[in-house]
Structures are given as structure tokens and as C-alpha cells.
Amino acid sequence: MVLYHHGAAIQPCVTKHGKAFVARASILAEDGEATSLGNLGEFASQEGAFAFAVRSATAFVDGEPLPRSPFELAQAA
């Protein structure tokens, strides 16, 4: 699903990681510049991860600080 915010195309993405859902987002600005926000955090529900991806992407487009996720992904050793 692609959403539009202030002329930028936002593509939120949710993937499964074990029993959690990982939020991600990609942004295509009006000038054609593409940005990936990468892994934004883990969530207990798909809906929560999706909502967080949208919130993070709109904050990025607006030039605001990205929100902090409730959990961070564990780093592989």
C-alpha cells in the first residue's frame, strides 16, 4: 500500500520476525529522492507495526524527530 503525505509517497511495510512484527518504511519524495527508514522496531501486532511505520514516515517527511519504538530488534552475534 502506498500512502501520500505532503507530496511524498510512503510505503509502510511489516514483516514477521519470530513471534513479533517488524515495522519498516520507504519514502519517495516529490523530487525523486528515495529513502528507506530500515527496521523501525518490533511490535506484538501487525496493526501496531503498520501504524508505527506510517507515523515514522510522516514524521520524516515533516522533518520531525522519528518516534522511538517500544522494543528494539536484538542484534545478531
N, C-alpha and C positions, 0 to 999 in steps of 0.2 A: 504494500500500500504506500502510495506517495501522497504526502500532505504538503500544502504550501503555506508559508509564513513569511510575510513581508517580501514576497517575490522569490524566495528561496524554496527549492524543492527539498523536502525532508523525507528520508526513507528510514523509519524505525525498523528494527529487526530484533527478534527474540529467538534464541537458540537454547536447547536443553543441555545442561551440564550436570550429569548425575541426577540428583533429585531437585536441582534448582534450575531457574531460568535466567539466562544472561541477556542483559539489555545492551544493544548496540544501535548506532545511528550513523547514517551518511547524509551529507548535505551537499547540494549543488546550488551555488549562489547564482544570482542573475548574470554575473559577468562570466560564468562558466567555470569558476574555480570549485573544485571538488574537495571535500574534507570528510574524513572518517573520524568519528569520535572514539572508535575502538570499543573495547569492553568497558561498559559503564558500571557494572556491578551485578551481583546475584540477587535473585528475588524468589520468594516462595511460590508466586503465581505468575502465569504468563501475562495476565492482565496488568499486574503491578509492574512487571518488567517493561511492557509496552508503554505504559503511561510514563514511566521514568525516562525512557528513551525519547519520547516526544517532548517532555519537559526539558530535558538536557539540550536537545537540538534547538528548541525555540530560544532557550537562554543563550546558546552560542550565537545564533543569528542576531539576537538583540544586543550582543556584546556584553552580556551579564556573566557573572561567575557561574560555572556549572554547579548544580546541586551535588551534594555528597550522597552517595548511595548508602543504604543501611548496612551492607556487607561488601567486603572486597573479595575478589577471587583469590584462592590460595595459589601461591607461586609454586611451580613445579621445581623439584630439586634436581 
